[in-house]
């Protein structure tokens, strides 16, 4: 493949009509076979050319996975590439090294991690938003949809929620619903709105928007808080009862389906999926896990700041110990590389960084599942490596379920549901499962008793099977 160094693909090469096609001709054929849009092929070739120059004079069949990772690391420091451009770069190199050159040494590289885990966290992501003043987040709402004076109640609302230690998700959700309410009653000012306007808005959500009962109740909670705590006018005369939320059974995978799903997952995302099924952690609890919270000595994981701001302890699956240790070795190498270029810090909550100035660089505070790219902190302008974006794991799990032929609505939360159900099937008492899941009320955990196969109880046999 030496002729990669003899031609340049900065513009799409003319195909040779006679003779043996060049390596760039064959690479272009790979792009066509993978149905890469024609208007993007030139950029794929530009990314591939940059990689060829990086590893020169090595042939593509001789490239080691460490060289590929070094190339990605170099570009992870650049802030000029957008999320989709970084992903395009990884795909371009994968098509070059694996599909075209059939490089066996690089097949074991975690390509999905580099493609999916490079998505940067937006400023309004809950992890990032903690470092941003709540009023600044409200100011980021589209100005064309509401005048500046209409934003003042929203700023007061966000400030009140942050002061009372509501979760960032709740803060964002309440501000969003109140913003929608402002648009609904416009041109009437917020201070002039009444309980009748709230009733009309909630009816609009149910009739016109056809939202779920839980969504309608969420909007009602936001408006009740707004009128009581911000406007000082509690909705005492509201003639709108809460929508009745019908009980929904969780999606639970059988043990065979769990095995089939996990067999389709490998690398970092495979480890995360196994950890979620093995511990019952929620999606965000898993992606926000820090090194110091993994206790190998006592065989447990401390889940910090879970739903409701509570901490809890879950067992560390013995089968995952060695995989997790190897993964942390790779993460440590990544962290040391970041420190060498003046980065290597993470965000710490609750002003811990001011109390312990060196803590953001310490190993125990690093994320177990870091992003494949560095990001610029919106407040301080520092380069940080945040945790990977949760949407990457969600996409990979959904794709793996389709690949495994599982005809269910499989998502990351199905692993948590399966964890709870399989524990109850194994004979663990419901209070133990409640504590492991972090439920405040055992009635929430009781939902899993409706979907488990009770040991010692004969299953109900359908009459049609008796014919």
LUMFIDO-188860 format. One record per residue (C-alpha): x, z, y; residue number from 0. Coordinates in pm, whole numbers. Example, Ala and Ser with C-alpha at 12.3 -4.5 7.8 and 13.67 -1.06 7.14 Angstrom:
# LUMFIDO-188860
+--------+--------+--------+-----+
:   east :     up :  north :   i :
+--------+--------+--------+-----+
:   1230 :    780 :   -450 :   0 :
:   1367 :    714 :   -106 :   1 :
+--------+--------+--------+-----+
END
This chain:
# LUMFIDO-188860
+--------+--------+--------+-----+
:   east :     up :  north :   i :
+--------+--------+--------+-----+
:      0 :      0 :      0 :   0 :
:    294 :    -48 :    229 :   1 :
:    120 :   -327 :    415 :   2 :
:    -91 :    -60 :    588 :   3 :
:    212 :    -17 :    815 :   4 :
:    239 :   -388 :    890 :   5 :
:   -101 :   -457 :   1043 :   6 :
:   -310 :   -281 :   1301 :   7 :
:   -688 :   -240 :   1275 :   8 :
:   -747 :   -160 :   1641 :   9 :
:   -973 :   -463 :   1631 :  10 :
:  -1143 :   -570 :   1311 :  11 :
:   -903 :   -797 :   1122 :  12 :
:   -994 :  -1150 :   1030 :  13 :
:  -1045 :  -1172 :    656 :  14 :
:   -795 :  -1384 :    474 :  15 :
:   -961 :  -1697 :    339 :  16 :
:   -687 :  -1757 :     84 :  17 :
:   -433 :  -1543 :    -94 :  18 :
:   -440 :  -1172 :   -168 :  19 :
:   -641 :   -966 :     83 :  20 :
:   -450 :   -713 :    291 :  21 :
:   -505 :   -338 :    257 :  22 :
:   -707 :   -339 :    577 :  23 :
:   -924 :   -618 :    435 :  24 :
:   -992 :   -404 :    130 :  25 :
:  -1056 :    -96 :    345 :  26 :
:  -1312 :   -297 :    541 :  27 :
:  -1477 :   -388 :    212 :  28 :
:  -1499 :    -17 :    126 :  29 :
:  -1670 :     49 :    460 :  30 :
:  -1919 :   -226 :    387 :  31 :
:  -1983 :    -94 :     36 :  32 :
:  -2050 :    253 :    182 :  33 :
:  -2294 :     94 :    430 :  34 :
:  -2106 :    212 :    735 :  35 :
:  -2281 :     49 :   1034 :  36 :
:  -2096 :   -254 :   1160 :  37 :
:  -2060 :   -115 :   1512 :  38 :
:  -1879 :    193 :   1370 :  39 :
:  -1635 :     21 :   1134 :  40 :
:  -1375 :    -40 :   1401 :  41 :
:  -1364 :    333 :   1479 :  42 :
:  -1328 :    423 :   1112 :  43 :
:  -1032 :    191 :   1098 :  44 :
:   -884 :    346 :   1412 :  45 :
:   -909 :    692 :   1252 :  46 :
:   -753 :    559 :    931 :  47 :
:   -470 :    398 :   1128 :  48 :
:   -397 :    732 :   1298 :  49 :
:   -371 :    899 :    958 :  50 :
:   -142 :    627 :    820 :  51 :
:     86 :    678 :   1120 :  52 :
:     77 :   1055 :   1067 :  53 :
:    196 :   1044 :    704 :  54 :
:    431 :    746 :    746 :  55 :
:    632 :    637 :    547 :  56 :
:    433 :    782 :    253 :  57 :
:    209 :    546 :     61 :  58 :
:   -159 :    640 :     36 :  59 :
:   -119 :    701 :   -338 :  60 :
:    164 :    946 :   -265 :  61 :
:     -8 :   1151 :      5 :  62 :
:    -45 :   1522 :    -76 :  63 :
:   -352 :   1728 :      9 :  64 :
:   -134 :   1947 :    235 :  65 :
:    -64 :   1642 :    452 :  66 :
:   -435 :   1568 :    484 :  67 :
:   -507 :   1929 :    580 :  68 :
:   -222 :   1923 :    836 :  69 :
:   -372 :   1608 :    991 :  70 :
:   -715 :   1774 :   1017 :  71 :
:   -559 :   2091 :   1160 :  72 :
:   -388 :   1893 :   1433 :  73 :
:   -714 :   1732 :   1536 :  74 :
:   -905 :   2060 :   1508 :  75 :
:   -703 :   2180 :   1809 :  76 :
:   -821 :   1888 :   2020 :  77 :
:  -1132 :   1957 :   2225 :  78 :
:  -1182 :   1588 :   2307 :  79 :
:  -1351 :   1506 :   1976 :  80 :
:  -1723 :   1571 :   1947 :  81 :
:  -1879 :   1701 :   1625 :  82 :
:  -1975 :   1357 :   1498 :  83 :
:  -1634 :   1212 :   1586 :  84 :
:  -1456 :   1485 :   1389 :  85 :
:  -1682 :   1421 :   1092 :  86 :
:  -1620 :   1046 :   1126 :  87 :
:  -1245 :   1110 :   1118 :  88 :
:  -1273 :   1312 :    795 :  89 :
:  -1494 :   1048 :    632 :  90 :
:  -1254 :    772 :    736 :  91 :
:   -960 :    948 :    574 :  92 :
:  -1161 :   1027 :    260 :  93 :
:  -1262 :    662 :    217 :  94 :
:   -901 :    557 :    271 :  95 :
:   -732 :    808 :     39 :  96 :
:   -996 :    853 :   -233 :  97 :
:  -1216 :    542 :   -244 :  98 :
:   -946 :    286 :   -168 :  99 :
:   -617 :    440 :   -283 : 100 :
:   -767 :    650 :   -568 : 101 :
:   -529 :    934 :   -481 : 102 :
:   -578 :   1188 :   -759 : 103 :
:   -384 :   1463 :   -585 : 104 :
:   -637 :   1469 :   -299 : 105 :
:   -951 :   1469 :   -513 : 106 :
:   -949 :   1848 :   -530 : 107 :
:   -950 :   1878 :   -149 : 108 :
:  -1268 :   2040 :    -15 : 109 :
:  -1390 :   1733 :    171 : 110 :
:  -1741 :   1877 :    224 : 111 :
:  -1594 :   2176 :    405 : 112 :
:  -1398 :   1961 :    647 : 113 :
:  -1696 :   1732 :    712 : 114 :
:  -1970 :   1993 :    739 : 115 :
:  -1785 :   2296 :    878 : 116 :
:  -1656 :   2122 :   1189 : 117 :
:  -1981 :   2154 :   1382 : 118 :
:  -1922 :   2363 :   1692 : 119 :
:  -2150 :   2653 :   1782 : 120 :
:  -2363 :   2571 :   2085 : 121 :
:  -2367 :   2803 :   2385 : 122 :
:  -2716 :   2922 :   2290 : 123 :
:  -2622 :   2995 :   1928 : 124 :
:  -2685 :   3368 :   1863 : 125 :
:  -2317 :   3432 :   1788 : 126 :
:  -2209 :   3269 :   2114 : 127 :
:  -2502 :   3386 :   2326 : 128 :
:  -2397 :   3749 :   2295 : 129 :
:  -2105 :   3675 :   2526 : 130 :
:  -2326 :   3499 :   2783 : 131 :
:  -2540 :   3678 :   3040 : 132 :
:  -2911 :   3644 :   2947 : 133 :
:  -3001 :   3504 :   3290 : 134 :
:  -2742 :   3228 :   3242 : 135 :
:  -2916 :   3119 :   2922 : 136 :
:  -3247 :   3094 :   3106 : 137 :
:  -3080 :   2888 :   3377 : 138 :
:  -2983 :   2637 :   3109 : 139 :
:  -3349 :   2554 :   3045 : 140 :
:  -3448 :   2206 :   3174 : 141 :
:  -3493 :   2242 :   3550 : 142 :
:  -3724 :   1942 :   3567 : 143 :
:  -3988 :   2122 :   3362 : 144 :
:  -4031 :   2423 :   3588 : 145 :
:  -3933 :   2513 :   3942 : 146 :
:  -3669 :   2774 :   4017 : 147 :
:  -3922 :   3042 :   4111 : 148 :
:  -4095 :   2992 :   3775 : 149 :
:  -3766 :   3078 :   3605 : 150 :
:  -3745 :   3422 :   3770 : 151 :
:  -3996 :   3589 :   3532 : 152 :
:  -3806 :   3437 :   3241 : 153 :
:  -3477 :   3577 :   3370 : 154 :
:  -3633 :   3921 :   3407 : 155 :
:  -3775 :   3887 :   3056 : 156 :
:  -3437 :   3793 :   2905 : 157 :
:  -3264 :   4076 :   3091 : 158 :
:  -3523 :   4328 :   2968 : 159 :
:  -3494 :   4214 :   2605 : 160 :
:  -3112 :   4229 :   2616 : 161 :
:  -3119 :   4577 :   2773 : 162 :
:  -3350 :   4703 :   2497 : 163 :
:  -3117 :   4567 :   2229 : 164 :
:  -3357 :   4311 :   2085 : 165 :
:  -3185 :   4061 :   1860 : 166 :
:  -3057 :   3738 :   2015 : 167 :
:  -3299 :   3539 :   1800 : 168 :
:  -3592 :   3743 :   1933 : 169 :
:  -3467 :   3707 :   2290 : 170 :
:  -3440 :   3330 :   2259 : 171 :
:  -3776 :   3301 :   2083 : 172 :
:  -3963 :   3512 :   2338 : 173 :
:  -3809 :   3325 :   2632 : 174 :
:  -3895 :   2992 :   2469 : 175 :
:  -4262 :   3083 :   2412 : 176 :
:  -4301 :   3219 :   2764 : 177 :
:  -4141 :   2904 :   2899 : 178 :
:  -4398 :   2698 :   2709 : 179 :
:  -4673 :   2918 :   2849 : 180 :
:  -4548 :   2849 :   3204 : 181 :
:  -4571 :   2476 :   3139 : 182 :
:  -4920 :   2517 :   2991 : 183 :
:  -5070 :   2700 :   3293 : 184 :
:  -4885 :   2493 :   3555 : 185 :
:  -4940 :   2450 :   3849 : 186 :
:  -5070 :   2808 :   3840 : 187 :
:  -4792 :   3059 :   3899 : 188 :
:  -4703 :   3308 :   3628 : 189 :
:  -4809 :   3601 :   3847 : 190 :
:  -5156 :   3444 :   3880 : 191 :
:  -5212 :   3388 :   3510 : 192 :
:  -5462 :   3601 :   3320 : 193 :
:  -5567 :   3706 :   2972 : 194 :
:  -5798 :   3405 :   2964 : 195 :
:  -5497 :   3177 :   3013 : 196 :
:  -5325 :   3349 :   2721 : 197 :
:  -5635 :   3299 :   2504 : 198 :
:  -5648 :   2931 :   2600 : 199 :
:  -5279 :   2888 :   2519 : 200 :
:  -5311 :   3053 :   2178 : 201 :
:  -5618 :   2843 :   2099 : 202 :
:  -5423 :   2533 :   2203 : 203 :
:  -5147 :   2624 :   1959 : 204 :
:  -5393 :   2665 :   1672 : 205 :
:  -5624 :   2371 :   1741 : 206 :
:  -5409 :   2109 :   1909 : 207 :
:  -5063 :   2194 :   1780 : 208 :
:  -5185 :   2323 :   1441 : 209 :
:  -4911 :   2583 :   1418 : 210 :
:  -4890 :   2835 :   1134 : 211 :
:  -5050 :   3178 :   1174 : 212 :
:  -4709 :   3346 :   1189 : 213 :
:  -4603 :   3110 :   1470 : 214 :
:  -4917 :   3186 :   1668 : 215 :
:  -4862 :   3560 :   1626 : 216 :
:  -4502 :   3516 :   1738 : 217 :
:  -4620 :   3350 :   2060 : 218 :
:  -4873 :   3630 :   2112 : 219 :
:  -4601 :   3897 :   2070 : 220 :
:  -4387 :   3723 :   2332 : 221 :
:  -4672 :   3705 :   2585 : 222 :
:  -4780 :   4065 :   2524 : 223 :
:  -4424 :   4177 :   2601 : 224 :
:  -4407 :   3952 :   2908 : 225 :
:  -4730 :   4081 :   3064 : 226 :
:  -4660 :   4446 :   2984 : 227 :
:  -4288 :   4482 :   3053 : 228 :
:  -4222 :   4209 :   3313 : 229 :
:  -4547 :   4146 :   3500 : 230 :
:  -4674 :   4504 :   3468 : 231 :
:  -5021 :   4386 :   3361 : 232 :
:  -5085 :   4474 :   2995 : 233 :
:  -5327 :   4241 :   2819 : 234 :
:  -5582 :   4516 :   2757 : 235 :
:  -5884 :   4285 :   2788 : 236 :
:  -5745 :   4014 :   2560 : 237 :
:  -6029 :   3888 :   2339 : 238 :
:  -5806 :   3713 :   2091 : 239 :
:  -5736 :   3877 :   1757 : 240 :
:  -5418 :   3815 :   1567 : 241 :
:  -5429 :   3525 :   1327 : 242 :
:  -5454 :   3629 :    964 : 243 :
:  -5136 :   3532 :    787 : 244 :
:  -5207 :   3429 :    427 : 245 :
:  -4965 :   3563 :    167 : 246 :
:  -4704 :   3310 :     59 : 247 :
:  -4512 :   3330 :   -264 : 248 :
:  -4136 :   3275 :   -231 : 249 :
:  -3957 :   2982 :   -392 : 250 :
:  -3776 :   3128 :   -692 : 251 :
:  -3539 :   2934 :   -915 : 252 :
:  -3513 :   2999 :  -1284 : 253 :
:  -3174 :   3098 :  -1419 : 254 :
:  -3127 :   2748 :  -1561 : 255 :
:  -3211 :   2598 :  -1221 : 256 :
:  -2963 :   2831 :  -1051 : 257 :
:  -2693 :   2720 :  -1297 : 258 :
:  -2778 :   2353 :  -1235 : 259 :
:  -2773 :   2402 :   -857 : 260 :
:  -2442 :   2589 :   -853 : 261 :
:  -2286 :   2331 :  -1086 : 262 :
:  -2338 :   2074 :   -808 : 263 :
:  -2161 :   2292 :   -551 : 264 :
:  -1787 :   2343 :   -518 : 265 :
:  -1530 :   2452 :   -265 : 266 :
:  -1620 :   2678 :     27 : 267 :
:  -1991 :   2599 :     19 : 268 :
:  -2003 :   2655 :   -355 : 269 :
:  -1844 :   2998 :   -305 : 270 :
:  -2091 :   3083 :    -29 : 271 :
:  -2391 :   2981 :   -243 : 272 :
:  -2265 :   3189 :   -536 : 273 :
:  -2206 :   3484 :   -307 : 274 :
:  -2557 :   3460 :   -161 : 275 :
:  -2713 :   3448 :   -508 : 276 :
:  -2486 :   3726 :   -633 : 277 :
:  -2551 :   3966 :   -343 : 278 :
:  -2887 :   3869 :   -193 : 279 :
:  -2735 :   3820 :    152 : 280 :
:  -2925 :   3625 :    413 : 281 :
:  -2780 :   3300 :    545 : 282 :
:  -2650 :   3441 :    874 : 283 :
:  -2521 :   3755 :    704 : 284 :
:  -2309 :   3535 :    481 : 285 :
:  -2165 :   3309 :    751 : 286 :
:  -2088 :   3609 :    976 : 287 :
:  -1909 :   3806 :    704 : 288 :
:  -1571 :   3939 :    819 : 289 :
:  -1259 :   4002 :    614 : 290 :
:  -1267 :   4379 :    663 : 291 :
:  -1617 :   4401 :    519 : 292 :
:  -1507 :   4275 :    175 : 293 :
:  -1399 :   4584 :    -19 : 294 :
:  -1218 :   4467 :   -332 : 295 :
:  -1106 :   4819 :   -421 : 296 :
:  -1459 :   4956 :   -448 : 297 :
:  -1619 :   4630 :   -559 : 298 :
:  -1863 :   4603 :   -272 : 299 :
:  -1945 :   4415 :     48 : 300 :
:  -2064 :   4588 :    364 : 301 :
:  -2325 :   4376 :    540 : 302 :
:  -2300 :   4458 :    910 : 303 :
:  -2574 :   4421 :   1169 : 304 :
:  -2830 :   4270 :    935 : 305 :
:  -3193 :   4207 :   1023 : 306 :
:  -3310 :   4491 :   1246 : 307 :
:  -2949 :   4575 :   1334 : 308 :
:  -2902 :   4768 :   1009 : 309 :
:  -2594 :   4791 :    786 : 310 :
:  -2615 :   4803 :    407 : 311 :
:  -2391 :   4780 :    101 : 312 :
:  -2424 :   4515 :   -171 : 313 :
:  -2220 :   4478 :   -493 : 314 :
:  -1929 :   4234 :   -498 : 315 :
:  -1983 :   4008 :   -803 : 316 :
:  -1688 :   4053 :  -1042 : 317 :
:  -1697 :   3684 :  -1136 : 318 :
:  -1629 :   3586 :   -773 : 319 :
:  -1340 :   3826 :   -703 : 320 :
:  -1055 :   3589 :   -789 : 321 :
:  -1220 :   3291 :   -616 : 322 :
:  -1276 :   3500 :   -305 : 323 :
:   -917 :   3624 :   -303 : 324 :
:   -783 :   3267 :   -329 : 325 :
:  -1017 :   3158 :    -52 : 326 :
:   -898 :   3440 :    174 : 327 :
:   -538 :   3335 :    115 : 328 :
:   -625 :   2992 :    254 : 329 :
:   -811 :   3149 :    546 : 330 :
:   -511 :   3370 :    622 : 331 :
:   -286 :   3065 :    637 : 332 :
:   -534 :   2907 :    878 : 333 :
:   -534 :   3222 :   1091 : 334 :
:   -154 :   3239 :   1103 : 335 :
:   -144 :   2876 :   1210 : 336 :
:   -389 :   2954 :   1491 : 337 :
:   -175 :   3245 :   1608 : 338 :
:    128 :   3016 :   1618 : 339 :
:    -42 :   2790 :   1874 : 340 :
:   -173 :   3075 :   2088 : 341 :
:   -524 :   3094 :   1940 : 342 :
:   -641 :   3304 :   1644 : 343 :
:   -898 :   3524 :   1819 : 344 :
:  -1261 :   3579 :   1726 : 345 :
:  -1559 :   3710 :   1916 : 346 :
:  -1624 :   4086 :   1879 : 347 :
:  -1962 :   4242 :   1960 : 348 :
:  -2046 :   4548 :   2168 : 349 :
:  -1740 :   4533 :   2395 : 350 :
:  -1506 :   4614 :   2105 : 351 :
:  -1252 :   4369 :   2248 : 352 :
:  -1225 :   4581 :   2564 : 353 :
:  -1187 :   4902 :   2366 : 354 :
:   -937 :   4751 :   2122 : 355 :
:   -760 :   4464 :   2304 : 356 :
:   -563 :   4349 :   1998 : 357 :
:   -858 :   4356 :   1758 : 358 :
:   -972 :   3993 :   1815 : 359 :
:   -642 :   3872 :   1665 : 360 :
:   -629 :   4118 :   1376 : 361 :
:   -680 :   3989 :   1024 : 362 :
:   -963 :   4226 :    929 : 363 :
:  -1184 :   4095 :   1211 : 364 :
:  -1154 :   3727 :   1114 : 365 :
:  -1449 :   3549 :    959 : 366 :
:  -1441 :   3500 :    582 : 367 :
:  -1592 :   3154 :    630 : 368 :
:  -1438 :   3015 :    950 : 369 :
:  -1514 :   2684 :   1112 : 370 :
:  -1277 :   2398 :   1039 : 371 :
:  -1233 :   2351 :   1415 : 372 :
:  -1135 :   2565 :   1710 : 373 :
:  -1382 :   2604 :   1995 : 374 :
:  -1349 :   2696 :   2360 : 375 :
:  -1515 :   3023 :   2453 : 376 :
:  -1771 :   2942 :   2730 : 377 :
:  -1707 :   3270 :   2910 : 378 :
:  -1329 :   3319 :   2896 : 379 :
:  -1213 :   2964 :   2823 : 380 :
:  -1004 :   3080 :   2525 : 381 :
:   -962 :   2887 :   2203 : 382 :
:  -1139 :   3073 :   1924 : 383 :
:  -1223 :   3003 :   1562 : 384 :
:  -1584 :   3102 :   1508 : 385 :
:  -1764 :   3114 :   1176 : 386 :
:  -1883 :   2782 :   1039 : 387 :
:  -2226 :   2658 :   1146 : 388 :
:  -2503 :   2765 :    910 : 389 :
:  -2664 :   2420 :    912 : 390 :
:  -2374 :   2280 :    707 : 391 :
:  -2449 :   2512 :    414 : 392 :
:  -2820 :   2435 :    442 : 393 :
:  -2758 :   2060 :    418 : 394 :
:  -2520 :   2096 :    122 : 395 :
:  -2762 :   2318 :    -74 : 396 :
:  -3051 :   2079 :    -16 : 397 :
:  -2842 :   1782 :   -129 : 398 :
:  -2722 :   1973 :   -437 : 399 :
:  -3080 :   2058 :   -536 : 400 :
:  -3176 :   1691 :   -518 : 401 :
:  -2868 :   1597 :   -719 : 402 :
:  -2959 :   1858 :   -982 : 403 :
:  -3314 :   1721 :  -1004 : 404 :
:  -3481 :   2049 :   -902 : 405 :
:  -3837 :   1966 :   -793 : 406 :
:  -3875 :   2262 :   -558 : 407 :
:  -3826 :   2324 :   -187 : 408 :
:  -3479 :   2464 :   -233 : 409 :
:  -3297 :   2615 :     65 : 410 :
:  -3044 :   2890 :    117 : 411 :
:  -3316 :   3158 :    120 : 412 :
:  -3428 :   3054 :   -229 : 413 :
:  -3100 :   3205 :   -355 : 414 :
:  -3196 :   3541 :   -202 : 415 :
:  -3546 :   3518 :   -353 : 416 :
:  -3395 :   3437 :   -692 : 417 :
:  -3151 :   3728 :   -664 : 418 :
:  -3435 :   3977 :   -611 : 419 :
:  -3661 :   3833 :   -880 : 420 :
:  -3389 :   3818 :  -1143 : 421 :
:  -3289 :   4180 :  -1073 : 422 :
:  -3649 :   4294 :  -1125 : 423 :
:  -3667 :   4089 :  -1444 : 424 :
:  -3351 :   4263 :  -1562 : 425 :
:  -3524 :   4601 :  -1530 : 426 :
:  -3389 :   4733 :  -1196 : 427 :
:  -3639 :   4947 :  -1006 : 428 :
:  -3798 :   4806 :   -695 : 429 :
:  -3651 :   5069 :   -461 : 430 :
:  -3299 :   4964 :   -563 : 431 :
:  -3384 :   4601 :   -494 : 432 :
:  -3537 :   4704 :   -160 : 433 :
:  -3211 :   4869 :    -52 : 434 :
:  -2999 :   4572 :   -163 : 435 :
:  -3219 :   4330 :     32 : 436 :
:  -3230 :   4552 :    341 : 437 :
:  -3611 :   4564 :    358 : 438 :
:  -3752 :   4836 :    584 : 439 :
:  -4070 :   4863 :    376 : 440 :
:  -4106 :   4840 :      0 : 441 :
:  -4424 :   4637 :     52 : 442 :
:  -4204 :   4348 :    162 : 443 :
:  -4011 :   4369 :   -164 : 444 :
:  -4335 :   4383 :   -363 : 445 :
:  -4387 :   4009 :   -310 : 446 :
:  -4132 :   3947 :   -585 : 447 :
:  -4342 :   4130 :   -842 : 448 :
:  -4591 :   3842 :   -820 : 449 :
:  -4344 :   3581 :   -940 : 450 :
:  -4134 :   3758 :  -1201 : 451 :
:  -4171 :   3743 :  -1578 : 452 :
:  -4227 :   4106 :  -1673 : 453 :
:  -4033 :   4217 :  -1976 : 454 :
:  -4248 :   4348 :  -2258 : 455 :
:  -4564 :   4192 :  -2118 : 456 :
:  -4681 :   3880 :  -2303 : 457 :
:  -4725 :   3585 :  -2066 : 458 :
:  -5076 :   3457 :  -2006 : 459 :
:  -5141 :   3155 :  -2223 : 460 :
:  -5347 :   2875 :  -2076 : 461 :
:  -5670 :   2796 :  -2264 : 462 :
:  -5574 :   2430 :  -2281 : 463 :
:  -5279 :   2527 :  -2498 : 464 :
:  -5523 :   2673 :  -2751 : 465 :
:  -5708 :   2345 :  -2805 : 466 :
+--------+--------+--------+-----+
END
